[in-house]
Amino acid sequence: MLITTCTHCLARFRVSPQQLNAKQGQVRCGRCRKVFNGFEALERYPDDDTGSRLLAAREAQLKESHPSETSESVPLEETAEPIAAPSPLPDPAPIASATPASTPTEPGPPSKPLEVKPRRSGPIVYEIERPSARQAAVAWRYGVALLAVVLAIEMVFAARGDLAQRYPVLRPWLESACGPFRCAIAWPNNEALLKLEDSELLEVPGKANQIALGARIRNLAPHAQEYPYLELTLTDLTGQAAARRVIRPTDYLGRPVAAGEVLSASGELAIQLRLETRNLKATGYELMLFYP
């Protein structure tokens, strides 16, 4: 006797070689009404070689002819032995087999029911591992130390000019640290600690539209300062300002100021500069120093 198993609901049925060969193995399940291939899950009881002969006959038939159309599948009768299904379904009424009713069938050994694992009921509880008090204390210590370092860096950055003034040895280190961030270390400029000496304004011989300015700048501070700006004011006979011009360090030095170039502590600088007056007849002048 041959037994085939539905690949959808795992119901088992008795089949005959004539049924399978007539429909090319396509059968319909009497329980779930799904169509499946009866050859895939075909089995036989011991001491029965019908299955081997059936498979050999099917292979020979496939080699001889390949039918182009498939006829309707044949419903099968479910076996009487208990078969475990994935989900509880009511047993349908047995469907009449295509084989004659007088065909004797021999009952085979009962199949082993499938083991269905019970499902867990109730909510799933997740256990969260909480850090210990010691780990929390260590984390707080690292956090406080990091904040202290950041605060110290911000204070040094804000007071970098004063630190460089009080401790000149720190200036190269501070400037190298500011390089990647494109910041500068300002010098402590104080125009009250600068003094103008020996200033004079003369006409250039043979050039009526030019004047020559000469002066000496002295740094009275105990520390270096940046080169100051000069403001020259020309006055007329009434003492009123006839022209005013701002002279930058690059004008009286005759070149751009290099990075880090300053007027040294207690140092002095002599300047000589020619200016165009554009037919202006000046009778006096005023010269002062300032920082922008």
C-alpha atoms as an extended CHARMM CRD file, in Angstrom:
* protein
*
       292  EXT
         1         1  MET       CA              0.0000000000        0.0000000000        0.0000000000  PROA      1               0.0000000000
         2         2  LEU       CA              1.2730000000        3.4890000000       -0.8970000000  PROA      2               0.0000000000
         3         3  ILE       CA              0.9680000000        6.5230000000        1.3740000000  PROA      3               0.0000000000
         4         4  THR       CA              1.5610000000       10.1640000000        0.3180000000  PROA      4               0.0000000000
         5         5  THR       CA              1.7090000000       13.2480000000        2.5650000000  PROA      5               0.0000000000
         6         6  CYS       CA              0.2900000000       16.6900000000        1.7650000000  PROA      6               0.0000000000
         7         7  THR       CA              3.1100000000       19.2510000000        1.6830000000  PROA      7               0.0000000000
         8         8  HSD       CA              0.7980000000       21.9980000000        3.0200000000  PROA      8               0.0000000000
         9         9  CYS       CA             -1.0850000000       20.5210000000        5.9950000000  PROA      9               0.0000000000
        10        10  LEU       CA              0.8820000000       17.2380000000        6.4420000000  PROA      10              0.0000000000
        11        11  ALA       CA             -2.2540000000       15.1030000000        6.0780000000  PROA      11              0.0000000000
        12        12  ARG       CA             -1.5950000000       11.5150000000        4.8850000000  PROA      12              0.0000000000
        13        13  PHE       CA             -3.5670000000        9.6740000000        2.2130000000  PROA      13              0.0000000000
        14        14  ARG       CA             -3.7510000000        6.2300000000        0.5800000000  PROA      14              0.0000000000
        15        15  VAL       CA             -3.0460000000        6.3370000000       -3.1450000000  PROA      15              0.0000000000
        16        16  SER       CA             -2.7870000000        3.8230000000       -5.9520000000  PROA      16              0.0000000000
        17        17  PRO       CA             -0.3270000000        3.7400000000       -8.8380000000  PROA      17              0.0000000000
        18        18  GLN       CA             -3.1860000000        4.2450000000      -11.2740000000  PROA      18              0.0000000000
        19        19  GLN       CA             -4.1880000000        7.5040000000       -9.6210000000  PROA      19              0.0000000000
        20        20  LEU       CA             -0.7030000000        8.9690000000       -9.6630000000  PROA      20              0.0000000000
        21        21  ASN       CA              0.1260000000        7.8800000000      -13.2170000000  PROA      21              0.0000000000
        22        22  ALA       CA             -3.1880000000        9.1210000000      -14.6000000000  PROA      22              0.0000000000
        23        23  LYS       CA             -2.6610000000       12.7060000000      -13.3150000000  PROA      23              0.0000000000
        24        24  GLN       CA              1.1560000000       12.9080000000      -13.4990000000  PROA      24              0.0000000000
        25        25  GLY       CA              1.3070000000       12.8420000000       -9.7160000000  PROA      25              0.0000000000
        26        26  GLN       CA             -0.8640000000       15.9730000000       -9.2350000000  PROA      26              0.0000000000
        27        27  VAL       CA             -3.3760000000       15.3050000000       -6.4460000000  PROA      27              0.0000000000
        28        28  ARG       CA             -5.6570000000       17.4780000000       -4.3320000000  PROA      28              0.0000000000
        29        29  CYS       CA             -5.6570000000       17.2850000000       -0.5500000000  PROA      29              0.0000000000
        30        30  GLY       CA             -8.9950000000       16.2930000000        0.9610000000  PROA      30              0.0000000000
        31        31  ARG       CA             -8.2920000000       18.4240000000        4.0720000000  PROA      31              0.0000000000
        32        32  CYS       CA             -6.8420000000       21.7640000000        2.9120000000  PROA      32              0.0000000000
        33        33  ARG       CA             -7.9070000000       21.4700000000       -0.7550000000  PROA      33              0.0000000000
        34        34  LYS       CA             -4.3740000000       22.3480000000       -1.9070000000  PROA      34              0.0000000000
        35        35  VAL       CA             -2.8190000000       20.6820000000       -4.9690000000  PROA      35              0.0000000000
        36        36  PHE       CA              0.5440000000       18.9830000000       -4.4380000000  PROA      36              0.0000000000
        37        37  ASN       CA              2.8300000000       16.4680000000       -6.1310000000  PROA      37              0.0000000000
        38        38  GLY       CA              2.1200000000       13.0140000000       -4.7090000000  PROA      38              0.0000000000
        39        39  PHE       CA              5.4840000000       11.6440000000       -5.8530000000  PROA      39              0.0000000000
        40        40  GLU       CA              7.4630000000       14.0390000000       -3.6240000000  PROA      40              0.0000000000
        41        41  ALA       CA              6.2540000000       12.5570000000       -0.2950000000  PROA      41              0.0000000000
        42        42  LEU       CA              5.4720000000        9.0340000000       -1.4760000000  PROA      42              0.0000000000
        43        43  GLU       CA              6.2350000000        6.1710000000        0.9070000000  PROA      43              0.0000000000
        44        44  ARG       CA              5.2890000000        2.5360000000        1.2620000000  PROA      44              0.0000000000
        45        45  TYR       CA              4.9610000000        0.0780000000        4.0630000000  PROA      45              0.0000000000
        46        46  PRO       CA              7.5870000000       -2.6490000000        4.6140000000  PROA      46              0.0000000000
        47        47  ASP       CA              7.4360000000       -5.7090000000        2.3240000000  PROA      47              0.0000000000
        48        48  ASP       CA              5.7310000000       -3.6800000000       -0.3870000000  PROA      48              0.0000000000
        49        49  ASP       CA              7.6370000000       -2.8750000000       -3.5870000000  PROA      49              0.0000000000
        50        50  THR       CA              4.7420000000       -1.1060000000       -5.2330000000  PROA      50              0.0000000000
        51        51  GLY       CA              6.3980000000        2.2630000000       -4.7550000000  PROA      51              0.0000000000
        52        52  SER       CA              9.5760000000        1.1960000000       -6.5400000000  PROA      52              0.0000000000
        53        53  ARG       CA              7.6180000000       -0.1940000000       -9.4200000000  PROA      53              0.0000000000
        54        54  LEU       CA              5.4620000000        2.9300000000       -9.5200000000  PROA      54              0.0000000000
        55        55  LEU       CA              8.4690000000        5.2760000000       -9.6200000000  PROA      55              0.0000000000
        56        56  ALA       CA             10.1080000000        3.1880000000      -12.3790000000  PROA      56              0.0000000000
        57        57  ALA       CA              6.9050000000        3.2470000000      -14.4290000000  PROA      57              0.0000000000
        58        58  ARG       CA              6.6320000000        7.0450000000      -13.9840000000  PROA      58              0.0000000000
        59        59  GLU       CA             10.1810000000        7.6240000000      -15.1850000000  PROA      59              0.0000000000
        60        60  ALA       CA              9.5870000000        5.4500000000      -18.2400000000  PROA      60              0.0000000000
        61        61  GLN       CA              6.3720000000        7.2900000000      -19.0400000000  PROA      61              0.0000000000
        62        62  LEU       CA              8.0720000000       10.6990000000      -18.7470000000  PROA      62              0.0000000000
        63        63  LYS       CA             10.7880000000        9.6530000000      -21.1500000000  PROA      63              0.0000000000
        64        64  GLU       CA              8.2870000000        8.4500000000      -23.7660000000  PROA      64              0.0000000000
        65        65  SER       CA              5.8830000000       11.3450000000      -23.7880000000  PROA      65              0.0000000000
        66        66  HSD       CA              5.5190000000       14.8090000000      -22.1790000000  PROA      66              0.0000000000
        67        67  PRO       CA              1.8750000000       15.8050000000      -22.0780000000  PROA      67              0.0000000000
        68        68  SER       CA              1.3470000000       19.4980000000      -22.7500000000  PROA      68              0.0000000000
        69        69  GLU       CA             -1.8020000000       19.9160000000      -20.7110000000  PROA      69              0.0000000000
        70        70  THR       CA             -2.4290000000       18.8060000000      -17.1630000000  PROA      70              0.0000000000
        71        71  SER       CA             -5.8340000000       17.4790000000      -16.2730000000  PROA      71              0.0000000000
        72        72  GLU       CA             -7.6940000000       18.0530000000      -13.0860000000  PROA      72              0.0000000000
        73        73  SER       CA             -6.1000000000       16.7350000000       -9.9310000000  PROA      73              0.0000000000
        74        74  VAL       CA             -7.7900000000       13.8480000000       -8.1120000000  PROA      74              0.0000000000
        75        75  PRO       CA             -8.9940000000       14.2680000000       -4.5270000000  PROA      75              0.0000000000
        76        76  LEU       CA             -7.7420000000       11.5370000000       -2.2040000000  PROA      76              0.0000000000
        77        77  GLU       CA             -9.1430000000        9.8130000000        0.8230000000  PROA      77              0.0000000000
        78        78  GLU       CA             -7.5250000000       10.5500000000        4.1560000000  PROA      78              0.0000000000
        79        79  THR       CA             -6.1850000000        7.6330000000        6.2070000000  PROA      79              0.0000000000
        80        80  ALA       CA             -7.8780000000        6.5820000000        9.3930000000  PROA      80              0.0000000000
        81        81  GLU       CA             -4.7600000000        6.6910000000       11.5940000000  PROA      81              0.0000000000
        82        82  PRO       CA             -4.2500000000        9.9260000000       13.6480000000  PROA      82              0.0000000000
        83        83  ILE       CA             -1.8620000000       12.3780000000       12.0100000000  PROA      83              0.0000000000
        84        84  ALA       CA             -0.5690000000       15.4810000000       13.8750000000  PROA      84              0.0000000000
        85        85  ALA       CA             -1.0140000000       18.7430000000       11.9480000000  PROA      85              0.0000000000
        86        86  PRO       CA              0.7480000000       22.0680000000       12.5160000000  PROA      86              0.0000000000
        87        87  SER       CA             -2.5090000000       23.7300000000       13.5870000000  PROA      87              0.0000000000
        88        88  PRO       CA             -5.6640000000       22.0930000000       14.9310000000  PROA      88              0.0000000000
        89        89  LEU       CA             -8.1330000000       21.6270000000       12.0890000000  PROA      89              0.0000000000
        90        90  PRO       CA            -11.3590000000       19.6270000000       12.0550000000  PROA      90              0.0000000000
        91        91  ASP       CA            -11.0580000000       16.3510000000       10.1710000000  PROA      91              0.0000000000
        92        92  PRO       CA            -12.9430000000       16.6740000000        6.8860000000  PROA      92              0.0000000000
        93        93  ALA       CA            -15.2090000000       13.9700000000        5.6690000000  PROA      93              0.0000000000
        94        94  PRO       CA            -13.3230000000       11.3880000000        3.6340000000  PROA      94              0.0000000000
        95        95  ILE       CA            -13.5780000000       11.9070000000       -0.0850000000  PROA      95              0.0000000000
        96        96  ALA       CA            -14.2570000000        8.9440000000       -2.2540000000  PROA      96              0.0000000000
        97        97  SER       CA            -11.1700000000        7.6120000000       -3.9590000000  PROA      97              0.0000000000
        98        98  ALA       CA            -10.9940000000        7.1470000000       -7.6840000000  PROA      98              0.0000000000
        99        99  THR       CA            -10.1400000000        3.4620000000       -7.1480000000  PROA      99              0.0000000000
       100       100  PRO       CA            -12.9510000000        0.8870000000       -7.1130000000  PROA      100             0.0000000000
       101       101  ALA       CA            -14.6680000000        0.4330000000       -3.7750000000  PROA      101             0.0000000000
       102       102  SER       CA            -13.9050000000       -3.2390000000       -3.7870000000  PROA      102             0.0000000000
       103       103  THR       CA            -10.1390000000       -2.7190000000       -3.7630000000  PROA      103             0.0000000000
       104       104  PRO       CA             -8.8300000000       -4.2410000000       -0.5170000000  PROA      104             0.0000000000
       105       105  THR       CA             -6.5130000000       -2.1230000000        1.5500000000  PROA      105             0.0000000000
       106       106  GLU       CA             -4.2850000000       -3.2770000000        4.3250000000  PROA      106             0.0000000000
       107       107  PRO       CA             -3.9180000000       -1.0560000000        7.3740000000  PROA      107             0.0000000000
       108       108  GLY       CA             -0.3260000000       -0.0160000000        7.9290000000  PROA      108             0.0000000000
       109       109  PRO       CA              1.4710000000        0.8670000000       11.1230000000  PROA      109             0.0000000000
       110       110  PRO       CA              0.3440000000        4.1230000000       12.6570000000  PROA      110             0.0000000000
       111       111  SER       CA              2.5310000000        7.1040000000       11.8620000000  PROA      111             0.0000000000
       112       112  LYS       CA              4.3850000000        8.8790000000       14.6330000000  PROA      112             0.0000000000
       113       113  PRO       CA              2.7140000000       12.1800000000       15.5640000000  PROA      113             0.0000000000
       114       114  LEU       CA              4.7370000000       15.3420000000       15.2500000000  PROA      114             0.0000000000
       115       115  GLU       CA              5.9230000000       16.9840000000       18.4050000000  PROA      115             0.0000000000
       116       116  VAL       CA              4.4370000000       20.4490000000       18.8020000000  PROA      116             0.0000000000
       117       117  LYS       CA              6.2930000000       22.6870000000       21.2040000000  PROA      117             0.0000000000
       118       118  PRO       CA              4.0250000000       24.6840000000       23.5060000000  PROA      118             0.0000000000
       119       119  ARG       CA              4.0920000000       28.3930000000       23.0110000000  PROA      119             0.0000000000
       120       120  ARG       CA              5.0190000000       30.6980000000       25.8530000000  PROA      120             0.0000000000
       121       121  SER       CA              2.1560000000       32.7640000000       27.1660000000  PROA      121             0.0000000000
       122       122  GLY       CA              2.3250000000       36.1030000000       28.8870000000  PROA      122             0.0000000000
       123       123  PRO       CA              4.5150000000       39.1740000000       28.3200000000  PROA      123             0.0000000000
       124       124  ILE       CA              8.2180000000       38.8250000000       27.6570000000  PROA      124             0.0000000000
       125       125  VAL       CA             10.3250000000       40.3180000000       30.4460000000  PROA      125             0.0000000000
       126       126  TYR       CA             13.7120000000       41.7920000000       29.5230000000  PROA      126             0.0000000000
       127       127  GLU       CA             16.3110000000       42.1630000000       32.2040000000  PROA      127             0.0000000000
       128       128  ILE       CA             18.3400000000       45.3620000000       32.0180000000  PROA      128             0.0000000000
       129       129  GLU       CA             21.7720000000       45.2870000000       33.5650000000  PROA      129             0.0000000000
       130       130  ARG       CA             22.2590000000       48.4620000000       35.5480000000  PROA      130             0.0000000000
       131       131  PRO       CA             25.7680000000       49.8370000000       36.1190000000  PROA      131             0.0000000000
       132       132  SER       CA             27.0710000000       49.5550000000       39.6040000000  PROA      132             0.0000000000
       133       133  ALA       CA             27.6420000000       52.5390000000       41.8610000000  PROA      133             0.0000000000
       134       134  ARG       CA             31.4040000000       52.1730000000       41.4730000000  PROA      134             0.0000000000
       135       135  GLN       CA             31.2130000000       52.3830000000       37.7000000000  PROA      135             0.0000000000
       136       136  ALA       CA             29.0270000000       55.4840000000       37.9660000000  PROA      136             0.0000000000
       137       137  ALA       CA             31.5280000000       57.1430000000       40.3120000000  PROA      137             0.0000000000
       138       138  VAL       CA             34.4190000000       56.4330000000       37.9510000000  PROA      138             0.0000000000
       139       139  ALA       CA             32.4230000000       57.8670000000       35.0250000000  PROA      139             0.0000000000
       140       140  TRP       CA             31.6990000000       61.0230000000       37.0250000000  PROA      140             0.0000000000
       141       141  ARG       CA             35.3780000000       61.4420000000       37.8410000000  PROA      141             0.0000000000
       142       142  TYR       CA             36.3870000000       61.1850000000       34.2010000000  PROA      142             0.0000000000
       143       143  GLY       CA             33.6540000000       63.6270000000       33.2160000000  PROA      143             0.0000000000
       144       144  VAL       CA             34.6990000000       66.2090000000       35.8330000000  PROA      144             0.0000000000
       145       145  ALA       CA             38.3580000000       65.8760000000       34.8180000000  PROA      145             0.0000000000
       146       146  LEU       CA             37.4700000000       66.3980000000       31.1610000000  PROA      146             0.0000000000
       147       147  LEU       CA             35.4050000000       69.4840000000       31.9760000000  PROA      147             0.0000000000
       148       148  ALA       CA             38.2620000000       70.8900000000       34.0640000000  PROA      148             0.0000000000
       149       149  VAL       CA             40.7080000000       70.4510000000       31.1650000000  PROA      149             0.0000000000
       150       150  VAL       CA             38.3220000000       72.1290000000       28.7240000000  PROA      150             0.0000000000
       151       151  LEU       CA             37.7610000000       75.0360000000       31.1430000000  PROA      151             0.0000000000
       152       152  ALA       CA             41.5180000000       75.4950000000       31.6280000000  PROA      152             0.0000000000
       153       153  ILE       CA             42.0870000000       75.5720000000       27.8490000000  PROA      153             0.0000000000
       154       154  GLU       CA             39.3680000000       78.2070000000       27.4320000000  PROA      154             0.0000000000
       155       155  MET       CA             40.8710000000       80.3670000000       30.1910000000  PROA      155             0.0000000000
       156       156  VAL       CA             44.3410000000       80.1570000000       28.6350000000  PROA      156             0.0000000000
       157       157  PHE       CA             42.9050000000       81.0600000000       25.2310000000  PROA      157             0.0000000000
       158       158  ALA       CA             41.0660000000       84.0900000000       26.6150000000  PROA      158             0.0000000000
       159       159  ALA       CA             44.0970000000       85.3580000000       28.5760000000  PROA      159             0.0000000000
       160       160  ARG       CA             46.7650000000       84.4140000000       26.0300000000  PROA      160             0.0000000000
       161       161  GLY       CA             47.7860000000       88.0560000000       25.5220000000  PROA      161             0.0000000000
       162       162  ASP       CA             48.2650000000       88.7550000000       29.2370000000  PROA      162             0.0000000000
       163       163  LEU       CA             50.1430000000       85.4830000000       29.7120000000  PROA      163             0.0000000000
       164       164  ALA       CA             52.4760000000       86.3130000000       26.8610000000  PROA      164             0.0000000000
       165       165  GLN       CA             53.0960000000       89.7650000000       28.3920000000  PROA      165             0.0000000000
       166       166  ARG       CA             53.8060000000       88.5330000000       31.8980000000  PROA      166             0.0000000000
       167       167  TYR       CA             55.7560000000       85.4730000000       30.8240000000  PROA      167             0.0000000000
       168       168  PRO       CA             57.5200000000       86.2150000000       27.5130000000  PROA      168             0.0000000000
       169       169  VAL       CA             58.9900000000       82.7330000000       27.4650000000  PROA      169             0.0000000000
       170       170  LEU       CA             55.4560000000       81.3870000000       26.8560000000  PROA      170             0.0000000000
       171       171  ARG       CA             54.8630000000       83.4660000000       23.7090000000  PROA      171             0.0000000000
       172       172  PRO       CA             56.5160000000       81.0180000000       21.2390000000  PROA      172             0.0000000000
       173       173  TRP       CA             54.5340000000       78.1380000000       22.7080000000  PROA      173             0.0000000000
       174       174  LEU       CA             51.2670000000       80.0730000000       22.6000000000  PROA      174             0.0000000000
       175       175  GLU       CA             51.8680000000       81.2170000000       19.0250000000  PROA      175             0.0000000000
       176       176  SER       CA             52.6120000000       77.6590000000       17.8650000000  PROA      176             0.0000000000
       177       177  ALA       CA             49.4300000000       76.4540000000       19.5930000000  PROA      177             0.0000000000
       178       178  CYS       CA             47.3800000000       79.2020000000       17.9500000000  PROA      178             0.0000000000
       179       179  GLY       CA             48.7790000000       78.4710000000       14.4900000000  PROA      179             0.0000000000
       180       180  PRO       CA             46.4070000000       75.6170000000       13.5360000000  PROA      180             0.0000000000
       181       181  PHE       CA             43.4050000000       77.6250000000       14.8030000000  PROA      181             0.0000000000
       182       182  ARG       CA             44.4550000000       80.8410000000       12.9650000000  PROA      182             0.0000000000
       183       183  CYS       CA             44.4420000000       82.9490000000       16.1080000000  PROA      183             0.0000000000
       184       184  ALA       CA             47.0130000000       85.5650000000       17.0920000000  PROA      184             0.0000000000
       185       185  ILE       CA             48.7140000000       86.5460000000       20.3210000000  PROA      185             0.0000000000
       186       186  ALA       CA             48.0720000000       90.2710000000       20.6730000000  PROA      186             0.0000000000
       187       187  TRP       CA             50.7640000000       92.5170000000       22.0280000000  PROA      187             0.0000000000
       188       188  PRO       CA             49.9460000000       94.7830000000       24.9850000000  PROA      188             0.0000000000
       189       189  ASN       CA             49.8700000000       98.0360000000       23.0000000000  PROA      189             0.0000000000
       190       190  ASN       CA             49.6950000000      101.2920000000       24.9330000000  PROA      190             0.0000000000
       191       191  GLU       CA             50.0810000000      104.4900000000       22.9540000000  PROA      191             0.0000000000
       192       192  ALA       CA             50.6670000000      106.4640000000       26.1920000000  PROA      192             0.0000000000
       193       193  LEU       CA             53.9910000000      104.6020000000       26.5230000000  PROA      193             0.0000000000
       194       194  LEU       CA             55.1700000000      105.8200000000       23.0900000000  PROA      194             0.0000000000
       195       195  LYS       CA             56.9620000000      109.1250000000       22.5310000000  PROA      195             0.0000000000
       196       196  LEU       CA             57.6880000000      111.1850000000       19.3900000000  PROA      196             0.0000000000
       197       197  GLU       CA             61.0700000000      112.8940000000       19.3190000000  PROA      197             0.0000000000
       198       198  ASP       CA             62.8710000000      115.1090000000       16.8110000000  PROA      198             0.0000000000
       199       199  SER       CA             59.9530000000      115.4260000000       14.4430000000  PROA      199             0.0000000000
       200       200  GLU       CA             60.2640000000      117.9230000000       11.5760000000  PROA      200             0.0000000000
       201       201  LEU       CA             58.4660000000      118.7170000000        8.3080000000  PROA      201             0.0000000000
       202       202  LEU       CA             60.5110000000      120.3040000000        5.4820000000  PROA      202             0.0000000000
       203       203  GLU       CA             59.9380000000      121.1940000000        1.8530000000  PROA      203             0.0000000000
       204       204  VAL       CA             61.8460000000      119.1310000000       -0.6890000000  PROA      204             0.0000000000
       205       205  PRO       CA             64.1810000000      121.4270000000       -2.6810000000  PROA      205             0.0000000000
       206       206  GLY       CA             63.1450000000      121.7000000000       -6.3280000000  PROA      206             0.0000000000
       207       207  LYS       CA             59.8200000000      119.9040000000       -5.7190000000  PROA      207             0.0000000000
       208       208  ALA       CA             57.1090000000      122.2840000000       -4.6160000000  PROA      208             0.0000000000
       209       209  ASN       CA             54.4640000000      119.5420000000       -4.2820000000  PROA      209             0.0000000000
       210       210  GLN       CA             56.4840000000      117.3580000000       -1.9010000000  PROA      210             0.0000000000
       211       211  ILE       CA             57.3620000000      117.5510000000        1.7760000000  PROA      211             0.0000000000
       212       212  ALA       CA             59.7520000000      115.4470000000        3.8350000000  PROA      212             0.0000000000
       213       213  LEU       CA             58.6880000000      114.1630000000        7.2490000000  PROA      213             0.0000000000
       214       214  GLY       CA             61.2700000000      113.0330000000        9.7740000000  PROA      214             0.0000000000
       215       215  ALA       CA             60.6640000000      111.7720000000       13.3250000000  PROA      215             0.0000000000
       216       216  ARG       CA             61.8770000000      109.3610000000       15.9760000000  PROA      216             0.0000000000
       217       217  ILE       CA             59.5620000000      106.9540000000       17.8290000000  PROA      217             0.0000000000
       218       218  ARG       CA             60.6420000000      105.7020000000       21.2460000000  PROA      218             0.0000000000
       219       219  ASN       CA             59.0360000000      102.8650000000       23.2290000000  PROA      219             0.0000000000
       220       220  LEU       CA             58.9790000000      103.6930000000       26.9320000000  PROA      220             0.0000000000
       221       221  ALA       CA             57.2520000000      100.4380000000       27.9510000000  PROA      221             0.0000000000
       222       222  PRO       CA             59.1920000000       97.5990000000       29.6410000000  PROA      222             0.0000000000
       223       223  HSD       CA             57.7820000000       95.2400000000       27.0310000000  PROA      223             0.0000000000
       224       224  ALA       CA             57.6110000000       95.1630000000       23.2520000000  PROA      224             0.0000000000
       225       225  GLN       CA             54.7830000000       96.8520000000       21.3800000000  PROA      225             0.0000000000
       226       226  GLU       CA             53.5180000000       96.7690000000       17.8100000000  PROA      226             0.0000000000
       227       227  TYR       CA             54.4670000000       99.5460000000       15.4070000000  PROA      227             0.0000000000
       228       228  PRO       CA             52.0060000000      102.4130000000       15.8420000000  PROA      228             0.0000000000
       229       229  TYR       CA             50.0730000000      104.3950000000       13.2390000000  PROA      229             0.0000000000
       230       230  LEU       CA             50.8670000000      108.0840000000       12.6170000000  PROA      230             0.0000000000
       231       231  GLU       CA             48.3490000000      110.8140000000       11.9600000000  PROA      231             0.0000000000
       232       232  LEU       CA             49.7300000000      113.8980000000       10.1470000000  PROA      232             0.0000000000
       233       233  THR       CA             47.5970000000      117.0590000000       10.0450000000  PROA      233             0.0000000000
       234       234  LEU       CA             48.6640000000      120.0690000000        7.8910000000  PROA      234             0.0000000000
       235       235  THR       CA             47.3910000000      123.5050000000        8.9950000000  PROA      235             0.0000000000
       236       236  ASP       CA             47.0590000000      126.8000000000        7.1550000000  PROA      236             0.0000000000
       237       237  LEU       CA             47.7630000000      130.3660000000        8.2670000000  PROA      237             0.0000000000
       238       238  THR       CA             44.6470000000      130.4440000000       10.4430000000  PROA      238             0.0000000000
       239       239  GLY       CA             45.6120000000      127.2470000000       12.2410000000  PROA      239             0.0000000000
       240       240  GLN       CA             42.7690000000      125.2790000000       10.6700000000  PROA      240             0.0000000000
       241       241  ALA       CA             43.3550000000      121.7700000000        9.3570000000  PROA      241             0.0000000000
       242       242  ALA       CA             43.9970000000      121.9080000000        5.6310000000  PROA      242             0.0000000000
       243       243  ALA       CA             44.7750000000      118.1970000000        5.0910000000  PROA      243             0.0000000000
       244       244  ARG       CA             44.9670000000      115.0450000000        7.1790000000  PROA      244             0.0000000000
       245       245  ARG       CA             46.5790000000      111.7150000000        6.4280000000  PROA      245             0.0000000000
       246       246  VAL       CA             47.0260000000      108.4430000000        8.3300000000  PROA      246             0.0000000000
       247       247  ILE       CA             50.4480000000      106.8370000000        7.8660000000  PROA      247             0.0000000000
       248       248  ARG       CA             50.5520000000      103.0720000000        8.3890000000  PROA      248             0.0000000000
       249       249  PRO       CA             53.6270000000      101.1090000000        9.5640000000  PROA      249             0.0000000000
       250       250  THR       CA             54.0900000000       99.7180000000        6.0520000000  PROA      250             0.0000000000
       251       251  ASP       CA             54.3110000000      103.3390000000        4.7500000000  PROA      251             0.0000000000
       252       252  TYR       CA             57.1110000000      104.5370000000        6.9950000000  PROA      252             0.0000000000
       253       253  LEU       CA             58.9340000000      101.1980000000        7.0540000000  PROA      253             0.0000000000
       254       254  GLY       CA             58.8440000000      100.9710000000        3.2720000000  PROA      254             0.0000000000
       255       255  ARG       CA             57.9120000000       97.2350000000        3.3980000000  PROA      255             0.0000000000
       256       256  PRO       CA             55.2460000000       94.9180000000        4.8710000000  PROA      256             0.0000000000
       257       257  VAL       CA             55.5610000000       94.1930000000        8.5730000000  PROA      257             0.0000000000
       258       258  ALA       CA             56.7670000000       90.6320000000        9.1400000000  PROA      258             0.0000000000
       259       259  ALA       CA             54.9030000000       88.2970000000       11.4490000000  PROA      259             0.0000000000
       260       260  GLY       CA             56.0340000000       88.8670000000       15.0360000000  PROA      260             0.0000000000
       261       261  GLU       CA             57.9770000000       92.0360000000       14.1660000000  PROA      261             0.0000000000
       262       262  VAL       CA             57.5120000000       94.6420000000       16.9080000000  PROA      262             0.0000000000
       263       263  LEU       CA             59.1360000000       97.6640000000       18.5090000000  PROA      263             0.0000000000
       264       264  SER       CA             61.3300000000       96.2420000000       21.2390000000  PROA      264             0.0000000000
       265       265  ALA       CA             61.1320000000       97.3170000000       24.8720000000  PROA      265             0.0000000000
       266       266  SER       CA             62.8870000000      100.6810000000       25.4400000000  PROA      266             0.0000000000
       267       267  GLY       CA             63.7030000000      100.6680000000       21.7240000000  PROA      267             0.0000000000
       268       268  GLU       CA             63.4130000000      103.5010000000       19.1810000000  PROA      268             0.0000000000
       269       269  LEU       CA             62.8020000000      103.8470000000       15.4480000000  PROA      269             0.0000000000
       270       270  ALA       CA             63.7960000000      106.7410000000       13.1450000000  PROA      270             0.0000000000
       271       271  ILE       CA             61.5410000000      107.3860000000       10.1590000000  PROA      271             0.0000000000
       272       272  GLN       CA             61.9870000000      109.4370000000        6.9980000000  PROA      272             0.0000000000
       273       273  LEU       CA             59.0470000000      109.8250000000        4.6370000000  PROA      273             0.0000000000
       274       274  ARG       CA             58.1600000000      111.9810000000        1.5910000000  PROA      274             0.0000000000
       275       275  LEU       CA             54.5520000000      113.0270000000        0.9630000000  PROA      275             0.0000000000
       276       276  GLU       CA             52.6810000000      114.6910000000       -1.9150000000  PROA      276             0.0000000000
       277       277  THR       CA             50.9190000000      117.9700000000       -1.0030000000  PROA      277             0.0000000000
       278       278  ARG       CA             49.1950000000      118.7750000000       -4.3690000000  PROA      278             0.0000000000
       279       279  ASN       CA             49.9660000000      122.5160000000       -4.4030000000  PROA      279             0.0000000000
       280       280  LEU       CA             48.8670000000      122.8670000000       -0.7920000000  PROA      280             0.0000000000
       281       281  LYS       CA             50.6920000000      125.6270000000        1.0630000000  PROA      281             0.0000000000
       282       282  ALA       CA             50.9060000000      124.4310000000        4.6550000000  PROA      282             0.0000000000
       283       283  THR       CA             52.3310000000      126.6520000000        7.3490000000  PROA      283             0.0000000000
       284       284  GLY       CA             52.2310000000      124.1370000000       10.2250000000  PROA      284             0.0000000000
       285       285  TYR       CA             51.5900000000      120.5230000000       11.1250000000  PROA      285             0.0000000000
       286       286  GLU       CA             50.5590000000      118.1800000000       13.9430000000  PROA      286             0.0000000000
       287       287  LEU       CA             51.8490000000      114.6300000000       14.3820000000  PROA      287             0.0000000000
       288       288  MET       CA             50.4520000000      112.0640000000       16.7900000000  PROA      288             0.0000000000
       289       289  LEU       CA             50.7210000000      108.3100000000       17.4510000000  PROA      289             0.0000000000
       290       290  PHE       CA             47.8230000000      105.8950000000       17.9250000000  PROA      290             0.0000000000
       291       291  TYR       CA             46.7560000000      102.2750000000       17.6880000000  PROA      291             0.0000000000
       292       292  PRO       CA             43.6640000000      101.4030000000       15.6350000000  PROA      292             0.0000000000
